[in-house]
Amino acid sequence: VTLAEFIDAGFGLKPVWKAFIAEENGVILGFALFYTRYSTWKGCRLYLEDFLVTEAARGKGIGKLLFETVIQEAKNGNYNGMCWQVLDWNEPAIHFYNKYKAYIESGWLNASLSKEQTHQ
């Protein structure tokens, strides 16, 4: 995605994503980018697309603050929950999510089509 596409998708006429940013003295320490996902089984759910705390800022509670702010957004928006993906090898992230008693599924494989494939 180009920077222009990214900016348009977040700040254009039809924004599709929102984000929370953690910063200190003008330096970004982390962010959580999310959007609404619809499931025919579960209805509207908040989908956490990207969640990052810079390495230097880890262990200071910033991830907790961002994650709990996203949880509050799901509550305020009356979503039927929230979901995200975590790589099976990312043990620090899995440990973090386990603190929230997150249900981490196994058995689902990611599938996608590229822009080139969808524009044939």
Secondary structure, DSSP 8 states (H G I E B T S, - for coil): --HHHHHHHHHSSS---EEEEEEETTEEEEEEEEEEEEETTTEEEEEEEEEEE-GGGTTSSHHHHHHHHHHHHHHHTT-S-EEE---TT-HHHHHHHHTTT-----S-------HHHHT-
